[in-house]
Amino acid sequence: MMPRLIDFDLERYCLMISLLENCENLRDFHAQATHFTAPIGQLLGQALADLHLSVGAQERSNLNSEFFQRQTPWILTYHQKSRFPVGRLKGACIALGEEVRQRPEFQYHLSRIRSAWLFDSVIHYDLKWDNFLVRQSEGAPIGVQLIDWEFVDVGDAAWDVGSVFQSYLAQWIVDHPMSSDLSTQNYIDLVVTQMPQTFILLHAFWARYAEVMESLQYSLQPDLVKVIEYAGGRLLQTLFESVVGAEHLNSQALALLEISQMLVVNPVDSAKVFFGLEVDAR
């Protein structure tokens, strides 16, 4: 699941881990692959389940608060109060907060999913393609490991799972800039027509994750509705990260914002539209 620990110097904030050979991050792996496959999805699901089951309920309650801050995602309240010093952000990031403030329904549901946050697992908190390493060695089975643990915390497992879903959605959008002749809705329609190529991987990811968590009688069963809602929250954070340094929100950024809202406000329909997953409405 993760590189082997060699040593750690607390005073110097220095971490030494084992060298990972014959690895590439998930971004580079997919760039070379001809299509998305179920085995990779299964490995991602297994790695995430292993992480979320690595610490039991009693141990979680006793984890040192000096190292685990037990924070909710800052992006869910960014439109209310920025975590960044005055003057640090460029115009696009400021405009993003203003855009969200003009969407009362979106604000309501961001607050709602924040209030539903649970401290039920040790979570990575920052899952994206760059933080998954795919290991391929001659004569050995392919494997997946997680790296970049600076934000690890006790939090809601659904955030990590939703982060994986949104990473595939966000990457397609990043790789396909919006042409000037497309409206926001036309671009979203284009995204919807292209996402099915990822379904085989994402369905295998979710099936393996849910299977492992349920088979071990995890205290909180995987909730796909909540996962999709948090995918929307994480997509909003991805949008923020993509416009840091920009002066204005372009049309593609506004389309990404619209998709984020769709996931958060209407997760049942969005799960089917963007990920091909059927969800029982609550």
C-alpha positions as CSV (number, residue, x, y, z in Angstrom):
1,M,0.0,0.0,0.0
2,M,2.8,2.4,0.8
3,P,6.6,2.6,0.7
4,R,8.5,1.0,3.7
5,L,9.6,3.3,6.4
6,I,13.3,3.6,6.9
7,D,13.6,6.4,9.5
8,F,12.0,9.6,10.7
9,D,13.6,12.6,12.4
10,L,10.9,14.5,14.2
11,E,13.0,17.6,15.0
12,R,14.2,18.0,11.4
13,Y,10.8,16.9,9.8
14,C,12.8,14.4,7.8
15,L,11.2,11.2,6.5
16,M,13.2,8.4,4.8
17,I,11.4,5.7,2.9
18,S,12.4,2.8,0.8
19,L,13.3,3.4,-2.9
20,L,10.5,2.3,-5.2
21,E,11.9,0.9,-8.4
22,N,10.1,0.1,-11.7
23,C,7.3,2.6,-10.8
24,E,5.5,5.4,-12.6
25,N,2.6,7.5,-11.4
26,L,-0.9,6.8,-12.5
27,R,-0.8,9.9,-14.9
28,D,2.2,8.5,-16.8
29,F,0.8,5.0,-16.7
30,H,-2.5,6.0,-18.3
31,A,-0.7,8.3,-20.8
32,Q,1.0,5.2,-22.2
33,A,-1.9,2.8,-21.9
34,T,-4.3,2.3,-24.8
35,H,-7.4,2.0,-22.6
36,F,-8.6,1.8,-19.1
37,T,-8.8,-1.7,-17.5
38,A,-10.5,-3.4,-14.6
39,P,-7.4,-4.8,-13.0
40,I,-6.0,-1.3,-12.3
41,G,-9.4,-0.3,-10.8
42,Q,-9.3,-3.4,-8.6
43,L,-5.8,-2.5,-7.4
44,L,-6.9,1.0,-6.6
45,G,-9.9,-0.2,-4.6
46,Q,-7.8,-2.7,-2.7
47,A,-5.1,-0.2,-1.8
48,L,-7.7,2.3,-0.5
49,A,-9.6,-0.4,1.5
50,D,-6.3,-1.5,3.0
51,L,-5.6,2.1,4.1
52,H,-9.1,2.7,5.6
53,L,-9.0,-0.6,7.5
54,S,-5.4,-0.1,8.7
55,V,-6.5,1.4,12.0
56,G,-9.4,0.1,14.1
57,A,-12.1,2.2,15.7
58,Q,-10.5,2.0,19.2
59,E,-7.1,2.9,17.9
60,R,-8.6,5.8,15.9
61,S,-10.1,7.4,19.0
62,N,-6.7,7.3,20.7
63,L,-4.6,8.7,17.8
64,N,-2.4,11.6,18.8
65,S,-4.1,14.9,18.0
66,E,-0.7,16.5,17.7
67,F,-0.2,14.7,14.4
68,F,-3.8,14.3,13.3
69,Q,-5.7,17.6,13.2
70,R,-9.1,16.0,12.4
71,Q,-10.0,18.8,9.9
72,T,-12.8,19.0,7.4
73,P,-11.9,19.9,3.8
74,W,-11.3,23.7,3.6
75,I,-12.8,23.9,0.1
76,L,-16.3,23.2,1.5
77,T,-16.3,26.5,3.3
78,Y,-14.0,28.5,1.0
79,H,-16.9,30.6,-0.3
80,Q,-17.6,31.7,3.3
81,K,-14.1,32.3,4.7
82,S,-10.8,32.0,2.8
83,R,-8.0,30.1,4.5
84,F,-5.4,32.2,2.6
85,P,-3.9,35.6,3.7
86,V,-5.4,38.7,2.2
87,G,-3.7,39.7,-1.1
88,R,-2.3,36.2,-1.7
89,L,-4.9,35.0,-4.2
90,K,-5.3,36.1,-7.8
91,G,-8.5,37.2,-9.4
92,A,-9.7,33.8,-10.6
93,C,-9.6,32.3,-7.1
94,I,-11.5,35.2,-5.7
95,A,-14.0,35.0,-8.5
96,L,-14.5,31.3,-7.7
97,G,-15.7,32.2,-4.2
98,E,-18.0,34.8,-5.7
99,E,-19.4,32.4,-8.2
100,V,-20.3,29.9,-5.4
101,R,-21.9,32.6,-3.3
102,Q,-24.2,33.3,-6.3
103,R,-25.5,29.7,-6.1
104,P,-27.5,29.4,-2.9
105,E,-28.5,25.8,-3.6
106,F,-24.8,24.8,-4.0
107,Q,-23.9,26.6,-0.8
108,Y,-26.6,24.8,1.1
109,H,-25.4,21.4,-0.1
110,L,-21.7,22.2,0.5
111,S,-22.6,23.0,4.1
112,R,-24.7,19.9,4.4
113,I,-22.0,17.5,3.2
114,R,-19.5,19.2,5.5
115,S,-21.8,18.7,8.5
116,A,-22.0,15.0,7.5
117,W,-18.3,14.6,7.7
118,L,-17.2,11.6,9.9
119,F,-13.9,10.9,11.5
120,D,-14.1,7.2,10.7
121,S,-10.8,6.3,9.1
122,V,-7.2,7.3,8.6
123,I,-7.4,8.9,5.2
124,H,-4.8,10.1,2.6
125,Y,-6.8,13.3,2.0
126,D,-5.0,14.2,-1.3
127,L,-5.6,11.4,-3.7
128,K,-5.0,12.1,-7.3
129,W,-3.2,10.4,-10.2
130,D,0.2,11.9,-9.2
131,N,-0.1,10.2,-5.8
132,F,-0.6,6.7,-7.0
133,L,2.4,4.7,-8.2
134,V,2.0,1.7,-10.5
135,R,4.7,-0.9,-9.9
136,Q,5.6,-3.2,-12.8
137,S,8.5,-5.6,-12.4
138,E,9.4,-8.5,-14.7
139,G,8.1,-11.7,-13.4
140,A,6.1,-10.0,-10.6
141,P,2.4,-9.0,-10.5
142,I,1.5,-5.4,-11.1
143,G,0.9,-3.4,-7.9
144,V,-0.2,0.0,-6.7
145,Q,1.2,2.1,-3.9
146,L,0.3,5.4,-2.4
147,I,2.7,8.3,-1.9
148,D,2.8,11.9,-0.6
149,W,1.4,11.6,2.9
150,E,1.8,15.2,4.1
151,F,-2.0,15.7,4.5
152,V,-2.8,12.3,6.1
153,D,-5.4,12.7,8.8
154,V,-8.3,11.0,10.6
155,G,-11.4,11.8,8.5
156,D,-14.1,10.6,6.3
157,A,-13.2,7.6,4.1
158,A,-15.8,8.7,1.5
159,W,-13.6,11.7,0.7
160,D,-10.7,9.5,-0.4
161,V,-13.0,7.3,-2.5
162,G,-14.7,10.4,-4.1
163,S,-11.3,11.8,-4.9
164,V,-10.5,8.8,-7.0
165,F,-13.8,9.2,-9.0
166,Q,-13.2,12.9,-9.5
167,S,-9.6,12.4,-10.6
168,Y,-10.7,10.5,-13.7
169,L,-13.4,13.1,-14.5
170,A,-11.1,16.0,-13.9
171,Q,-8.2,14.5,-15.9
172,W,-10.4,14.1,-19.0
173,I,-11.4,17.8,-18.7
174,V,-7.8,19.0,-18.2
175,D,-6.7,17.0,-21.3
176,H,-9.5,18.4,-23.5
177,P,-9.6,22.2,-23.4
178,M,-13.0,23.7,-24.1
179,S,-13.2,25.3,-27.6
180,S,-14.6,28.8,-27.9
181,D,-17.6,27.6,-30.0
182,L,-19.0,25.4,-27.3
183,S,-21.5,26.5,-24.7
184,T,-21.2,25.3,-21.1
185,Q,-23.9,22.7,-21.6
186,N,-22.5,21.5,-24.9
187,Y,-19.1,21.0,-23.2
188,I,-20.7,19.1,-20.3
189,D,-22.6,16.9,-22.8
190,L,-19.2,16.2,-24.5
191,V,-17.7,15.1,-21.2
192,V,-20.7,12.8,-20.6
193,T,-20.2,11.1,-23.9
194,Q,-16.5,10.5,-23.2
195,M,-16.6,9.3,-19.6
196,P,-17.9,5.7,-20.5
197,Q,-14.3,4.8,-21.5
198,T,-13.4,4.9,-17.8
199,F,-16.4,3.0,-16.6
200,I,-14.7,-0.5,-16.6
201,L,-11.9,0.8,-14.4
202,L,-14.1,2.9,-12.0
203,H,-16.7,0.1,-11.6
204,A,-14.0,-2.4,-10.8
205,F,-12.5,0.2,-8.3
206,W,-15.8,0.7,-6.5
207,A,-16.7,-3.0,-6.6
208,R,-13.4,-4.1,-5.0
209,Y,-13.4,-1.3,-2.4
210,A,-17.0,-2.0,-1.3
211,E,-16.5,-5.8,-1.4
212,V,-13.5,-5.6,1.0
213,M,-15.1,-3.1,3.4
214,E,-18.3,-5.1,3.5
215,S,-16.7,-8.5,3.8
216,L,-14.8,-7.4,6.9
217,Q,-17.9,-6.0,8.5
218,Y,-16.5,-2.5,8.6
219,S,-18.5,-0.4,11.1
220,L,-19.6,2.1,8.4
221,Q,-20.6,0.5,5.1
222,P,-19.6,2.4,1.9
223,D,-22.1,5.0,0.9
224,L,-22.0,5.7,-2.8
225,V,-24.2,8.8,-2.6
226,K,-21.9,10.4,-0.1
227,V,-18.9,9.3,-2.2
228,I,-20.3,11.1,-5.2
229,E,-21.1,14.2,-3.2
230,Y,-17.5,14.3,-1.9
231,A,-16.3,13.8,-5.5
232,G,-18.0,17.0,-6.3
233,G,-16.4,18.7,-3.3
234,R,-13.0,17.5,-4.3
235,L,-13.6,18.5,-7.9
236,L,-14.3,22.1,-6.6
237,Q,-10.9,21.9,-4.9
238,T,-9.3,20.7,-8.2
239,L,-10.8,23.7,-9.9
240,F,-9.4,26.0,-7.3
241,E,-5.9,24.5,-7.7
242,S,-6.2,24.8,-11.5
243,V,-6.9,28.5,-11.5
244,V,-4.3,29.6,-8.9
245,G,-2.3,32.4,-10.6
246,A,-5.0,33.2,-13.2
247,E,-6.8,36.5,-13.3
248,H,-10.1,35.3,-14.6
249,L,-12.3,32.2,-14.7
250,N,-12.5,31.0,-18.2
251,S,-15.4,29.1,-19.8
252,Q,-13.9,25.7,-19.0
253,A,-13.5,26.6,-15.4
254,L,-17.1,27.6,-15.3
255,A,-18.1,24.3,-16.8
256,L,-16.0,22.5,-14.2
257,L,-17.8,24.5,-11.5
258,E,-21.2,23.4,-13.0
259,I,-20.2,19.8,-12.9
260,S,-19.0,20.1,-9.3
261,Q,-22.4,21.5,-8.4
262,M,-24.2,18.7,-10.2
263,L,-22.3,16.1,-8.3
264,V,-22.9,17.7,-4.9
265,V,-26.5,18.7,-5.4
266,N,-27.7,15.7,-7.4
267,P,-25.4,12.8,-6.6
268,V,-27.9,10.0,-7.7
269,D,-28.3,11.2,-11.2
270,S,-24.7,12.4,-11.5
271,A,-23.4,8.9,-10.5
272,K,-25.2,7.5,-13.5
273,V,-24.5,10.3,-15.9
274,F,-20.7,10.7,-15.2
275,F,-19.8,7.3,-13.8
276,G,-22.4,4.8,-15.1
277,L,-23.3,3.8,-11.6
278,E,-26.9,3.1,-10.4
279,V,-27.6,4.4,-6.9
280,D,-30.7,3.9,-4.8
281,A,-32.2,7.3,-3.9
282,R,-32.3,8.0,-0.2
